[in-house]
Amino acid sequence: MRTEEIVVVGAGQAGGEAVAALRMAGFEGGVTLVGDEPHLPYSRPPLSKDFLLGDVGTEVLLLRPPHFYEKHRVRTLLGRTVTKLDRDRRTITLDDGGSLTYGTLILATGGHARRLRDPMAEAAPNVHYVRTIADIERLRPELVPGARLAVIGGGYVGLEIAAVGRKLGLEVTVVEAAPRLLARVAGPDISAFVHRVHTEEGVDIRLGTTVTGFVPGDNGRVTAAVLADGTTVGADVVVVGIGLVPRDQLAADAGLDVADGIVVDEFCRTGDEAIYAIGDCTRHPCAEHGGMRRLESVQNASEQARVAAAAITDDPRAYAAVPWFWSDQYDLKLRSVGIAADYDQTVVRGSLDEGRSAAVFYLKAGRVRAAEVVSSPRDFGAAKKLVAHRAEVAPERLADLGTPLKDLLTSR
């Protein structure tokens, strides 16, 4: 087993899981974790939900308590940015001029919020993005009852912000360029379901249009968003949630293969035998559908961290986990497993036209390939197993609320 110094660049979900996985795998050499935020690795999903609401503090977000890193001899360099990677010398340079030498390097650089290409928006103090603790701490004071909140982007983050805004008593408008909400992450049926719920909660939803500019106000703030359809949306505060851009420039500058993410194999290895990459910043082989893909999820970051640690400690196992995602909005708990990209039949379990609990299954040649489950943790647990096994299930049994999904696991 290797004992040389391992340096992990990126102290997010993937980086935090990587240092833990290395120690659990028995790695005894030096481990250094470098992060550009001043915080130890923390969970990002609560940022746009409970943390924004003020229901949980920063300490609750931490993946592991501070003493974990001391106990397991993980050196942490926080608030530092890596400015250069020298593959020949196996060194990284930090923004303070210091450098580190590595035997093995793990890039867990994640991504940053995709930004609007608008100078006014970039300078306006009331235009916000949601990616870090600092982002939320800047946004939270602006979410006051009666204020007008314009959310640009109808994906998970945008809709979570919209739900928080309504709970806090703001007037909320969501602007989405696609013809439906959640177009990148959910099927049309669940999109319509979520659209109905947000409308019932009082959200004004504008689909199939984009923001083309802003109306300026006092002190550099914007007062409205101008849309491509000719309408305007009044705004006291704007939140932009239009996706994530992988942080792959460091790798690209070092000559590693990059294609909207750092390209890795099924063991999270880059083209350099001394460098691995994990998490949101990677483009990796898709075991489900073939080809390459990039995923933005906690599950993917955690699993790739374990895969990389296993490969580094000479116990390689290919990444073949079925991806799953979640989002909490109002009382809804949206859970999806698998990628609904290749199917020939959908099966709805429950009602999508009323109530707040339902599920949609995606089948190919009679086998379950993906599922989306709303507000039923038990059904989601069974759905994950059905998808993982590509179970062959009669559609009428999937749709029958009188048949527990767990029973379908034993009757495959």
N, C-alpha and C positions, 0 to 999 in steps of 0.2 A: 504494500500500500504506500502511496506517495506521502511524503512528509514535508514537501516544499511549501513555500508561502503561497496561499491562495488569497487573491484580492477579489472582492465582489464590488462592482461599481453600480450603485443604485440601492437605496435603502427603503424601497417600497415593499409591497407584498412579496414579490419574487425574491428580492435580495434578502429580506428577513427570513423567508422560509429556507433559502439556500444555506445560510450559515447554520441554521438549526439542523437541516438535513445532513450537512457535512459532519457535524459532531455526532449525530445519531448513527451515522454510517461508520463511525469509528475513526474518522480522520483526526490525526494527532498533531499535524503541523500547524503553522501559524495561519490565522484567518483574520483578515481585515475587511471591514465593511465601510464603504465610502458613500455618503449621501449628501445631496445638495440642500436638503432641508435641515433645520436645527433639531428635528424630532427623530427619535428612534422609530423603526418600522411600525407603521400603523395601518389600520384597515380603512380604506377609502369609501366603501359603499355607504357607511352611516353619515358621511359628510353632507350629502344632499337630503338627509332625512332627520334622524334623531339629533345629530350634532347641530344641524342648522336650526332646529327647533329649540335647542338649548337643553334638551332632555338628558344628554350625556356630556361628560367633560372629556378633555384630551386624554386623560389617563385611561379612560375606558376604551379608547380607540387602539391603544398599543397592542401589537400582536403578542408581545411578551414583556414582562416587567424588566426594569433596568438591571436587576441583579442577575438575570439570565445570562447576559452578555459577559458579566464579570465571572460568573461561575464557570462558563464554558470557554473562557479565554478568547473571546471575540473582541478584537480591537475595533472601536468605532470612531470614525472620523466624520463628524456631522457638520453641516454647513459648508461643505467643500465641493467644488466643482472640478471635474476632470477635464482638462483642456487639450490633452494630447495623449495618444497611445502610440508607443514606439514598439512595434512587434519584433524588430531585430534585437533590440536590447532588453525586451520584455520589461518595459517600464511604462508607468503612467505619470503624467505631470499634472499637478494640482494648481488651482488658481492662485494659491499663495506662493507659488514658485517651488514648492517642495515636490518630491517625486517618490514613488514606490516601485519596488521591483517585485515581480511576480513569477512564480513557477507556472501557475495556472490562473487564468483570469476568467471571471464570470461577469458578463455584461447583463445587468438587470436594469437598464436605463429607463424602462417604461415609455411614457409618452407625455406630451403636453397638449392642453386644450387647443383645438383648432380655432384660430382667431379670425375675426372679421377683417376684411381688407378695406378698412375705412378709417382715415386719419382722425376724424372727429370721435368715432367710437373708441379708438385706441387711447385718446387723451381724456375722455370723459370719466369723471370719478364715479358716476352712477351706472356705468356699463361693467358688468362683472362676468367672470368665468368661474367654473367650479372644478377644481382639481386638487387643491391643497387645504390644509388647516388654515393657512393665512388667507386664502381666498374666501373661506366661509366667515372668518372673523371680520373681514372687510364688508361682506355682504349683509350679515345678520342685522346690524343697526338700521339698515334701510328698509327692512321688512316690517313696516308699521301698519296697523289697521287703517283701511281706507286708501292706502297708496295704490297707484296703478303699476302693476308688474307686467312687463312684456317679456315673454320667454321666447327666444329664437331657437327653434329646434324641438321637434316632437318625438325625440327618442327617450330612452329610460331617464337620463339625467334631467332633461327638460321637463318631463311630466312629473318627476319626483319633486322638482322645484315648484311646479305649478300646484301640486297637491299641498305642499307646505304653505305656499302663499295663500291658498283658499282657507286652510286651517287657521292661519293667522289673521284672516279678515281682509286680505288685499283683493282688489279687482284684478283678475288675471286674464291675459290674452296669450295664446300660444300660436306662433307662426311657424309653419312647417312647409318646406319646399316640395316635399313629396305629396302625392295625392291621398295619402293616408298616414296616420300616426304609426310609429314603431315599424316603419317600412323595412328597415334593415334587420330587425331582430325578431319579428313576429309575422305570422300569416295574416291574411285579410280578415278572417273571422275574429281573431283576438284583437286586431286593430279596431274593428268596428265596436267590439265590446268595450274596449278602453275608451274609445271616443264617446260612447254613450254615457259611461260613468262620469267622465270629466264634464260633459255637458250638464248632466244632472247636478253636479257640484257647483255649477255656475261659471265654468271656464268658457271663454270665447275662443273658439278654435278656427284659425284661418289656414286652410290647406291649399297646396298647389301654388304658392306664391313665396317670394323672397323679399328680404329687406334690401332696398336699393340706396337708402340713405337715412339721415337723422335730422331732426329739427333742433337747432341749437337753443339753449336757454342761458340762464345766468350762471356765472362761475364755471363755465366750461361744461356744464351738465347738458344732457340731451333731454328734450321734453316729449319727443314723439319719434316713432319709427315710420319711415315712408316705405310702402310696399310696392312691389312690381305691378300689382293690379290697380294702382292708382289711389288706394285708400291709405289712411294713416292710422297708427295705433298710439294713443297717448301713453306716456310712460314717465313715471317718477323714478323707476329703477328698471334696468334691463339686465337679464341674465342670458348669456349665450351658451347653448349646449349643442354644438353642431359637429361633434365628433372629436376624435383624438388623433394626433399625429405622432407616429413612433419616433422616439429619440434614437436615431440610427446614424447621426452625422459623425459621431466619434468613430464608429466602425467604418463608415464610408471613407473618412479622411485617412484611416489606417490601411485602406486597400482591401477590406473585407467585402464579401458579396452582400449587397444591399438591394432590396426591391420592395419598397414600402414596408420596411422592417429588415432586420438582420437575418439573413438566410442561414438556417441551421438544418441538420439532419434529424432523424428520429431520436437521436441521443442528445440533442441540443448542442451538437458540436458545429462550430463554424468551419470555414476552410483552413483555419489555422489550428493545428492540433493542441495548442496551448490555450485556446480561447473558446469558451462556451457562451451562449446567450440564452436568456430565459424571459418569459413573461410577455407583456404587451408589445415589447420592441421586436419580437421575433416573427419571422415567416417560416413556417415549418410544414412538414408533410402531413397531409390529411389522411388518416387511416380509414375514415368513413367513406369518402367520395373520391379519393385520389387527388393528385395535384398538390398545390401548396396553399396555405391559408395563414391568416393572422387573426388571432383571437384577443379580445379585450375582456378578460374575466379573472376573478379571484381564483376560480378552480384551475384555469389554465396556468396561471402564474405559480400556484402552489405545486401542481403536478410536475411542471417542467423543472422546478427547483429540485424536486426529489429525483427526477430522471437524471439531471446533470450531476447531482451529488453521487448517485449510484455509479454513473459512468466514470467519474473522477476516482472513485474508490474501488475501481476494478470489479464492479458488479453491474455491468450494463444491462438495461432493460428498455426497450423501445417505448416511446410515448404513444399510447394507443387509447387514452381515456376518452370517453364520450363527453363532449363539452356540455356544461349546463350553466344557466344564468338565472338571476332573480332581480326583482324590483318590487319595492313596497310603495303603494300609492293609496292614500286614504286608508280604508280597511282592506284593500286588496293586497294579496300576496301573489304576485305573478311569478311563476316558475316555468322555465323551459329547459328541455333536454334534447340534445341532438340538433342538427342543422336541417331545417325544413327546406332543403334545396333540390331534392330529387324524390318526388312522390307522385303517385297517380290517383290517390284517394284520400279524402279527409273524413274523419269521423268525429262528430260533436257529441260530447257527453254532458248532459244538462242543457240549460237554456242560455243562449247568448243574448236574448232579447229582453230578459228581465232577471232580477236578482244579481248577485255578485259572486257566484260560484259556478264554474264550468270548466270544461277541458276540451282540447282539440288534439286529435291524434292524426299523424301523417303516415300513410302506409305506401309501400311500394311492393307490388306483386303479393299483396296480402300480409306483408310483414311490417311491423311497427318500426319506423325510421326516426321519428321525432315526436315530441309531445309538448303541449303548452297547457299548464294547469293553473287555475286561479283559485286561491283560497282553500286549498285542500291538501295540507302537508302529507297526509296518509296516501292519497292518490298519487301525489308526486313521487313519493318513495317507490311505489309500485311501478309508476311510469318509467322511472330511471332504469329499473331492471328490465322492463319490457323492451326498451330501446337498446339497452346494452346487449341483450340477447337476440335482437331483431326477431322478436317473437312473432310467430304466425298465429293470429287471433281473428276469429270471425268478427267482422265489423259490428254486427248486431249485438254481440256480447260486450264489445267495448262501449257501445252506446247505452247499454242497459244499466240504469242507475241501481237496479235491484241486484246486480251482480258485482260484488266487491272486486276491485281491480286486483287485489292480492290473490283472489281465487284464480285469476287467469294465469298467474305465474306457475301454478301447480298443474294446470290443465293444458300446458303447451304441448 
